[in-house]
Amino acid sequence: MVVCLSPQRGLFARVNTKGWRPGSVRIERKANPFLDRDSHIECGAVFELDDYVIGQSIERGRGVVGRIARDAVPALLAAVRESPTLSDHDKQIIEESLTPLRSDSAAP
């Protein structure tokens, strides 16, 4: 499973159950009911998926399965900012995409 951190750029991060990689942010099943168990988003190693790959996933019935709870956004932003492996450009793109989604923002 992956989570989209920037739809504009197609930047994604892996979701795993262990959280052993640097920059992993814990997300709980209770707040994210599409998960099978508590998991982690690997914010230190983002990658791009192009429209073709995304389209293939949706065609096969494995498209969007849920949205990460907004209360996780501050931790995701902090992990991205602190990541020594992400480029400043990727950090800026992710920050611009996620900041309006914070639970404490004025966005609905």
Secondary structure by P-SEA (a helix, b strand, c coil): cccccccccbbbbbbbccccccbbbbbbccccccccccccccccbbbbbcaaaaaaaaaacccccccccccaaaaaaaaaaacccccaaaaaaaaaaccccccccccc
